[in-house]
Amino acid sequence: MVMHKLITDIRAVAKPLTEASLCTWLGAAAPGDSITYHRGALARQVCPQLQCLPEQERTALQRLAARALKLAELGLADIVQRRHGYEDYAYILVARRRPRRTASAILPLLLAEAA
């Protein structure tokens, strides 16, 4: 009997995250929960001169990366980068513990801004 294994690259089938879905995830995440918001070479892929991605995808990726950075700057999450190989990195957002007042006040504003 010959057995065939189909190995699917999740990057090829996964729907890309949006700013709004990232904020929604963070609003529901427990401290320590993590989400990979991009896999690849982010700096190269958002560079307009290199034209690695179509304009619409590049702009969406730029906005997503900027949103992740803003969430980290606000102290709501940490950004982690994991190297898998040459120009192959996972960009991971890790939810932080946050004061109740901050969470209830700022997350709806961030979600509205991202939408």
Secondary structure as UniProt FT lines:
FT   HELIX           10..13
FT   HELIX           19..28
FT   TURN            31..32
FT   STRAND          34..40
FT   HELIX           42..45
FT   TURN            48..51
FT   HELIX           55..73
FT   TURN            74..75
FT   STRAND          77..85
FT   TURN            86..87
FT   STRAND          88..95
FT   HELIX           100..114
//
